[in-house]
Amino acid sequence: MTSESDQEICRILRGLRDSPQLFELLDAESGRELGVQKRLRNEFDGDLVRAAMTLRDLQKRATAKFDRASQMWFDPKGLEQATSQAVGEHKAKRFAGREVSDWCCGIGADTIALAKAGCQVQAVDLLAANCLRTEWNAEVYQVANRITTRQADVTTLTDRAGLVHIDPDRRDEIGRRMMRLEDCSPGLEFLQQVVDDFPGGAIKLSPASNFAGKFLDAEVELISLNGECREATIWFGELAGEGSFRATALPFGETLSADPLSAWTNVGHHGEFLFDPDPAIVRAGLVDVLAERLNLRRLDAAEEYLTGDKPVQSPFLQTFRVFENLPNNPKQYRKAVRGNSFGQIEIKCRHIPVDAEAVRRKLPLEGIRPGVLIFARQAGRARAFVCERIQES
């Protein structure tokens, strides 16, 4: 983004902040978007109207991430890449009460979490518009007195005092996601230098990125929220834990830290129950560690699904009672679905390609019970497990 367009966005943002009546009228409007926009443009500049409508839409979408989303300032890219409030607050606990530089701060989600944890934060971003959003969002959460913002290219900064949190940009110029750290901005070489230069800190990465083996003597924490793996955090220096990998399941706060090679779980016959590990456990490579600690076994060497003879309650597991273990034969599993009086069905698979909707359309869902159909390998062969989900008490 050129400095001219960045400054133009700042102008529009300040215009929106100075026009609360625009939002009042927008909230009172109804009907088709073009009609609403036309009516509002009779009183307000067209750029302001379009920006206000975009912001209101983003605020509605942001309620899944932030508990004060309706008051916050977003842009589409900033919202998409922003750390969810629960994840940010979890990470901020390690920084509590310290001086922290939050580099590539975006709309300020991590900055706010750090400030709420008692940190004094300098938030840095290449865009002046993001610095504005961070300042105003900090006001929403009443922590503006703990932050300062600075517009700068972080690769030009020389101060290495305190701790650092950095969130490199993982989108290219046309918005495509980049999974290779070498393609991020700033890139891998700079991130590795940050690890060497600072006494401690964290690097926020996509859980799908190629982080393995890139940061020596660091702890890699995979964080899931509501069953979705949201982030890989590289903890280094004095903030790194003892284990090489950690999986954390939010909102429960359950965490597991270990060397993935410290356990080896046997593959065995299927028990009465199947267990689907949390994606943070899977991405951290801790499936065998979890299985060993909970006295479970793998269903197959090529599957993450675990099995056992007793139900196990853990925030890291979804539990299913197995009614029938069948070949991956549509005729047989359709008959089993009818025989168990299922009226709705959940379809799960990991490594077996399945068109879930195509399968569901052909199932005889004539009953009232909810069921689960799990496609997984056992002894190297594709199987269909007819199950029910066991809800935690």
N, C-alpha and C positions, 0 to 999 in steps of 0.2 A: 504494500500500500504506500503510495507516495505521501510525502509530508503535506501536500496540498489537500488530498482527499481526507487524510487524518484530521487536519484542522477543520475541514468542512463538517466532518462528523461531530467534532467537538462543538462547533457552532450550533448544529441541530440539537445535540444533547442539551446544551444550555438553554436553547429555546424551549425545549420540552419541559425542562425543570422550571422555567419561568412561566409556564402556561398550564397550571393545574386545571383551569376551567376547560381546556381542551379534553382532558381525560374525563372530567365530569360529564361533558356532553357526549363523549364517545360511549361511556358506560350506560348512558340513558338511551342510546340509539338501538334500533333493531332493524332487521331486514337484510337485504343483500348488501354485500361489501361495497360494490361500486356505488350503490345509492347512498350508503352511509358516507362514503368518502366524498361524494359530490356535495352533499349537504354541509359537511364540515368545512369544505374548501371555500364555502361562501364567507366564512369568518376567519379562517386560518390559512397560512401558507401551505401549499400543497406538499412540500417536503416534510413539514411538521406533521401534517395529517397522516401521511404514509408511515412516518417513523413511529407515531403514536400507536397506530393500528398494529404495526409489527411488534412493538414492545408489549402491548397488551396480550397478543397471541403468545409471545415468548414467556410472559409471566404465568400464563395458564399452564403452559407445558412444563414450566420449572417447578410446579408444586410437588412433583415426584422427587425433586432434589433438595428443595429448601423450604423451611417452614414459614419463611417471610417472603416468599417469591412474589406475592402481589405488590410488594413495595420496591422490588429490586430493579436494577438496570442491567439489561442484557443486550447482546447482539447474537445472531444465530450461531456463529462459530464459538463465541465465548460460552454460551450455554451448553453447547454440545460437549466441549472439552472441559467444562468446569467440574471440579471434584464435588461429588455429592456431600451434603452437609454431614451426614453420619460418618462417611469415610474420612473427611477432613478433620473432624473432631477426634476420631480415633488416632490418626497420625499425630495430631498436635500434642497429644499427651506426652510423647517423648521429648518434645521441645519445651515443655511447660516452664514458664518463667524466665526464658533466656532471650538474648538478642538474636534475631533471625533476619536474614535477607531472603525474601521470597522473590525469586527471579522468574521472569515470564509469568507474571501474576494473573494475566487475563482479566476476568471480571472480579477477581479478588476472593474467590471461595476459600482457598487455603490461607490467604492473608487473614481473613476474618476468623477462621478456626484457630489459627495461631494466636491472634490477639485475644480471643475468648479464653485461651489457655494461659493468659497472663504474660505473653511474650510482647516485647517491643519489636515491631516489624517494619523493615524498609521494603516496600513493594516496588519492584522494578519491572517495567514493560517497555517494549519498543514503541508502542502506540500511546499517544497522549490520551486518546479516547478511552483506552483501557484503564489508564491511571485515574481518569475521571470516574469511570464506573466503579473502580475499587474504592475510591474515597466515598462515593455516595452510598455504596452498599455497606461500607463499614459504619456509616451513620445509621443505616437501617437497623444494624445489629448493636448499635450503641458502643462501638469499640474504636471510633475514629481517633480518640485521644491516644491510642496505642500504635498508630501507624503513620508512616510518612510514605509518599509516593515519589517516584523518580522516573522520568522518561529517559531511557537509555538503552543502548545495545549492550546486553550483559557481557558479551565477549570483549568489550573494551574496558570493563571495570577492573580495578586493581586491588581494591580493599578486600581482604580475606579475614577480617575480624568476625568473631561470632560464628553462628551456625548458618547453614544455607538450605533452602528448599528450592528445587528448580523443576519446572514443568516444560520441557522442550516442546516446541510446536511439532505436531505429528501430522500435519496436513500440507499438501503441496499447494501451488498457486491456484489450482482449479478445484481445490477442496478434497482431493483424493487422500485416503488414509495411507500413511507410510508405516510399515511394520519394521523396517530395518533402521536401527539406531544411527547408522551411517548417513541416512537420508533426513534425519530430523534436524531441526534448527533451534539451538545449536546442536552440532553433530557429536558423534561418539568420542572423537579425540578431545574435544573441549570438555565433555562430561567426565571423561577419565581424568583430565587435569584438575577439574573441580574436586574430585575425590582426593587427589593428592594434596591440594592446596588448603582445603578447609579442615579444621579440627573435627568436624562432624556434620552430618546433614542427611538429606534424603533427595532422591531423584524419582520423580513420578513418571512411570512409563505405562504403555499399553500392556495388558497381560498377554497379548498375542505377539509382542515384539521379540526380537532375537537377543534378549538380555543374557542368556546363559553363557557363563564363562567370560563375560565382558568386564566384570568388576571384581578384582581379587580382594580377598579379606572382607568382603561385604556380606550383609545379610539381605536376602531377597524375600520380601513379604508379599504374598498374593492375597488380596483382600476381596472378599465377596460381600455383596449386600443383597439380602432377600433372594439368595440362590443364584445370583449372577456375578461372575468374576469381573470386578470393575477396574482393578488397578494392580500393577506390579510396582512396589516401592523398593528402591535400592537404598538400604540403610548403610551408612559408612562411618568410619571414624568412631568417635565416642558414642554415637547413637546406635551403632550396630549391635545386635544381640549375639548370643553365643553360637546359635545354630546357623547353618548355611542357608537353609530355607525355612520359611514360616508360612502357614496358612491361617487366615483369620476369617471367621464367619460373622458378619454383622446382620442384624442388630444384636445378636446374642453376645458378642464379645468373646466367643470361644476361640482359642488359638492353639496351634500345634507347631512346635519348632523341632527340627531334627535334620540330620543328614539323610537324604533320600536313599542312600546306599546302606544305611544302618539296619535295614530290615528286609527280609525276603519272605513273602507269604506263599504258602503252598497253594496250588490249584487243586480243588477238590470237587466232589459231587455236589450238586445243588441241594441246599437245605430247604426247610419250609419257608425261609424268608430270603428275599433279595434286597440288597442295599445299594443305592445310588449315591456315591460320594459327592460332596460339594465340589463345584468346579475349582475353587481355590485349592483344595486338596489335590485335585487331579493336575492342575497346572504347576503346582509346586513339586510334583513328583512324590507326594507323601502317601499315596494309596496303600503301599505295603506297610508303612509305619502305622497308619491308622488301623489297618486290618490286624496287625500284630497286637496292638494295644487293646483292641476290642474283641480279640479272639475270633476273628472272622477269616475267611479264605477267599481267594479270587475264584470267580466263576470260570475264567479262562485266562490264559497268559496274555491274550491280546485284548482283553476287556478290563475296564475299570470297575465293572459291577462286582460287588462282593456278595457272599452268601453265608448263611449260618442257620443254625437249628433253633435259635431263640430270637425274639425281637430285641433290638438294641436301640436305646434312645440316645441320640447324639445330635447336636446342631449341625454336625458335619455329614449327616446321613438322611436320606429319604428311605423309608422302610416300606416294603411290599410283601404281603403274604401270597405265596404261590399256590394257586389252585391246580394248575396243570402245566406240565412242561412238554411241549409238542414240537414236532418238526416244523420248519418254516413252510408249512403247507396251508394255503388259504382255506381249503375245504375243511381241514381239521380244526384250525383255530376259529373259523366262523361257527362251527358246530359247538365249540366250547363256549364261545361268547353267548350263544343262544341258551345253552344249558345252564349258564350261571345267571341268567335273567338280567343282563346288563342293559341299561337304558341309555347310558352315556359311557364313552370310552376315552381314556387318555392313552396316547401311543408314544412310546419312548424307544430310542435307539441311540447308539453311540457310533459304532463302526460298521454297521450293516446298512447299506443304502435303502431307505424306505420312503415311499411317497405316502406320508401319513394321511393326507386327505383322500387319496385314492383308496387306501385300505379302509378308512372309516366309512366311505360311501357304500361299500359293499358288505359291511357288517350288519347282521340282523339285530339291531338295537331295539328290541321289543319289550324289554323289562323296565325296571325302575332303579336298579342298583347302579352305582358308579363302579366302573372297572378300569383296569390298566392292562395294556398289551405291550409287553417288552420284547423287543427283538434283540437278541444277543448271541454271541458265540459260546458254545460249550464243547470242550474237547475238539475244537477246531471247526465245528459245524454250526450253521445258523439254526437257532431255535426260536420258538415263540412261547413266551411265558405268559400265561393268563393269570392275572393277579388282582388284588385289591390293595389300595393304599392304606397304610396304617397311620392314623393321625396321632401326633404326640399328645399325651394327656397333660 
